[in-house]
Amino acid sequence: MNRHPARPLPPCPSAAAEHPPVFGPDAPWLAPLAGYSDLPFRLLCREYGAAVCVTEMVSAKGLVYHSPGTAELLASLPEDQPLVVQLFGAEASFLGQAVGLLREAGYGWFDLNMGCSVPKVLKQKAGAAMLGDVENALDVARAMIAAAEPGHVGFKLRLGLDDGRQVWRELALRLQDAGAGWLTLHPRTARQGFGGEARHEALAELAPQLSIPLLASGDLFSAEDGLRVQTATGVSGVMYARGALHDPTIFAAHLALQRGEPVPPVTPRRLRAVIDRHISLSRRHCSDDAVLWKMRSVVPRYVKHLPGARALRHALCQCTDWEALQDILEEFLPQ
Ligand SMILES: Cc1cc2nc3c(=O)[nH]c(=O)nc-3n(C[C@H](O)[C@H](O)[C@H](O)COP(=O)(O)O)c2cc1C
């Protein structure tokens, strides 16, 4: 049965091919963050200096079959560049088709998720499960690479399924040989999830063996972490994930430190400005209900370290309209 859709994907609003991803110590990336690296958050992070942003992971199969929700994940704007679309899936034919459809719609840069360890993704043999079958992972990689412009596909991996089954050395070099444009390594095993510590020494071992850029991910909670790992490992650049979720100004801090300038302290006033900006970008680009719902989980992350954060979280759970949200913010973070 041919279930290939007749409808085109939403067009990418700018000529993506003209905005290549940049790599370097002064080009920090925003990581793919399912549920979070949506258009408003990407725009927010770009305002603070994120050089490249990666979308939330998009199911290749969902994209090919036009599953509900896929178009929202691809929402973008001309100023949302350079942009990398992250795909997940374990079947070469779907990944190749997905890249083809995205290219027709004007998207130019792609990444494959080989690191996600949530059960929903592992069950599909995708994400970090791909590290358990290197030959299939390479077939999928080749299908994506063949469907894209040369060098336009990156791969984001972990060390392996567990300590006894580490494949990162072999897989990284074979991905490079297959034509990968860049690699990102989150140096934990799938079994580790987010536990223990990221083993940054793996990045230091891999970086000199590659001729393509290598990005570091993992336990980069502050700009100081990012710069330390960048310098210690010799990677081409870093990708902020949870660090950006807690503080999108991490990109500005990274760039300041890189220039040898002091980092301005994160004050309640500054946090309020970040939250207000996130709300305003979200209200402009998403439906009201969805944004209000999202803010109930986003705001507590920003204020996690402030006194009264628990009470704020509790108040937000009760909040059902924008006026109530503004009142709560005014009470906890007066301008
Ligand atoms: C909420 C959340 C969502 C994530 N979603 C994705 C995703 O869609 N694709 C992906 O490759 N990694 C995803 N990751 C992993 C991050 O991109 C990153 O590699 C990981 O968090 C390690 O970096 P950190 O320790 O600095 O947070 C996610 C992580 C978090 C916390």
The ligand as a Tripos MOL2 file, in Angstrom:
@<TRIPOS>MOLECULE
LIG
   31    33     1     0     0
SMALL
NO_CHARGES

@<TRIPOS>ATOM
      1 C1         14.3320   17.3540   28.2090 C.3       1 LIG1
      2 C2         15.3700   16.7840   27.2840 C.ar      1 LIG1
      3 C3         15.0460   16.4850   25.9720 C.ar      1 LIG1
      4 C4         16.0020   15.9620   25.1040 C.ar      1 LIG1
      5 N1         15.6640   15.7030   23.8130 N.ar      1 LIG1
      6 C5         16.6080   15.2420   22.9380 C.ar      1 LIG1
      7 C6         16.2990   15.0420   21.5680 C.ar      1 LIG1
      8 O1         15.1700   15.2880   21.1060 O.2       1 LIG1
      9 N2         17.2910   14.5660   20.7570 N.ar      1 LIG1
     10 C7         18.5590   14.2940   21.2220 C.ar      1 LIG1
     11 O2         19.4340   13.8770   20.4490 O.2       1 LIG1
     12 N3         18.8780   14.5040   22.5140 N.ar      1 LIG1
     13 C8         17.9360   14.9810   23.3620 C.ar      1 LIG1
     14 N4         18.2810   15.2370   24.6580 N.ar      1 LIG1
     15 C9         19.6890   15.0750   25.0600 C.3       1 LIG1
     16 C10        20.4190   16.4400   24.9730 C.3       1 LIG1
     17 O3         20.4360   16.9480   23.6680 O.3       1 LIG1
     18 C11        21.8690   16.3280   25.5020 C.3       1 LIG1
     19 O4         22.6330   15.4950   24.6620 O.3       1 LIG1
     20 C12        21.9030   15.7690   26.9170 C.3       1 LIG1
     21 O5         20.9470   16.4320   27.7480 O.3       1 LIG1
     22 C13        23.2900   15.9210   27.5500 C.3       1 LIG1
     23 O6         23.6210   17.2610   27.7180 O.3       1 LIG1
     24 P1         23.4920   18.0040   29.1600 P.3       1 LIG1
     25 O7         23.9980   17.0090   30.1720 O.co2     1 LIG1
     26 O8         24.3900   19.2170   29.0290 O.co2     1 LIG1
     27 O9         22.0750   18.3040   29.3910 O.co2     1 LIG1
     28 C14        17.3310   15.7200   25.5490 C.ar      1 LIG1
     29 C15        17.6480   16.0180   26.8840 C.ar      1 LIG1
     30 C16        16.6950   16.5520   27.7460 C.ar      1 LIG1
     31 C17        17.1000   16.8770   29.1560 C.3       1 LIG1
@<TRIPOS>BOND
     1     1     2 1
     2     2     3 ar
     3     2    30 ar
     4     3     4 ar
     5     4     5 ar
     6     4    28 ar
     7     5     6 ar
     8     6     7 ar
     9     6    13 1
    10     7     8 2
    11     7     9 ar
    12     9    10 ar
    13    10    11 2
    14    10    12 ar
    15    12    13 ar
    16    13    14 ar
    17    14    15 1
    18    14    28 ar
    19    15    16 1
    20    16    17 1
    21    16    18 1
    22    18    19 1
    23    18    20 1
    24    20    21 1
    25    20    22 1
    26    22    23 1
    27    23    24 1
    28    24    25 2
    29    24    26 1
    30    24    27 1
    31    28    29 ar
    32    29    30 ar
    33    30    31 1
@<TRIPOS>SUBSTRUCTURE
     1 LIG1         1 GROUP 0 **** ****
